[in-house]
Amino acid sequence: MKSCKSTMCMLGILLAFMAVATAAVAPLLTFKFTSVSVPNAISTVAEGVNNAGVIVGFYQDTSGKLHGFMLNGKKVTTIDDPKGTATECLHINANGAPSIVGYYTTSNSTPVGFLYQNGTFKDIPGPAGATGSYAYGINDSGLIVGAYKDSNGATHGYLLSGTTYTTLDVPKAVATVATGINNSGNIALYWVNSRSIIEGALLTGKTYKTINVPGAMDSIAFDLDDAGDVVFEWLDSNDLPHGALRQGTKYYKFDFPKSLLTFATGINDHHVIVGGTAITKEVGFKATYN
C-alpha cells in the first residue's frame, strides 16, 4: 500500500509538472486577421502601420508597375515618387502630419530611399559614396533607418539624424539592414552571417543582440514598437515564409488563415501587425493580437 501511494504521489507530481509545462508552451496570444488590398490591383503588400491605424505599402497595377499607397480608413492614396519607375512605401510615423519613408527605383534599376512629407519627396541617398539606398523605418522624432550599398557592393545599415548618417554593421556580418526604429531609439535589423543565413538583431544603444525565431532557417526582423515587440518574416526548411512576433523573450508564430505564405513587416503600439500573404493572389493583411 505504501508503494502504491508513493507511485500515485509520483504520478500526481508528474502530471502536475506536465500541466505546468503544457501551460508554459501553450499559446498566450490570439491573432485576428483581415485582408488589405488596393482596388483593381494585381497584388498588394502592407508594409507599415502607425498608431492612428494608417497603413502604407505598395501595390502592382494591371500593367505590372509598382506604386506606393497610404490607406486611411477606407481611403486609398497612391504615392509615387516622380523620379522613379516604381515606388514602395515602407513605414509611416504618427507625429502630427505623418511622414512616410520608402524607396523608388530609377530607370537604371538603382534603388533610392525617400522621405515623403506634406506632399513633398526628399531623397535619402545614403552616406557619401553610396551606390543605392533604402529607407525602411522612421520614428516620431524623424530618425530614419535603412540600408545602403557601398562602392564595393557591400550592404550596410544606417541611422539618419538630421543630415548625419551613422553606419550600422552587426559584428561579423556579411551584410546588415536596419528596418525599424522606435521612439526610444532602439533599432530592429537583420543581417547575413558568413554561412549566408539571415538572422535578426536588436540594437539598444551600442549593443547588438541577436534575436532569431526558434526553429527558423532564416529570421528577418522587420519592425518594433515602443514596448520592444518585434515582428518577423521567418523561413521554414522549405523556404516558405511565415510571420512571428517576439514579445519580451517569447516568440509567437502565426500564419494568415488558409494562406500559402505569410510575412510580417510592420507593428504599432496598439497591438496591430501588418504584412503580406497569398491565397489566390498576394494581398496585405492587418492582424490584431491580445
ABEGO torsion letter per residue (X at the ends): XAAAAAAAAAAAAAAAAAAAAAAAABBABBBBBBBBBBBGBABBBBABBBAAGBBBEBBBBAAGBBBBBBBBEABBBBBBBAABABBBBABBBABEBBBBBEBBBBAAGBBBBBBBBGGBBBBBAEBBGBABBBBABBBAAGBBBBBBBBAAGBBBBBBBBEABBBBBBBBGBABBBBABBBAAGBBBBBBBBAAGBBBBBBBBEABBBBBBBBGBABBBBABBBAAGBBBBBBBBAAGBBBBBBBBEABBBBBBBBGBABBBBABBBAAGBBBEBBBBABBBBBBBBBX
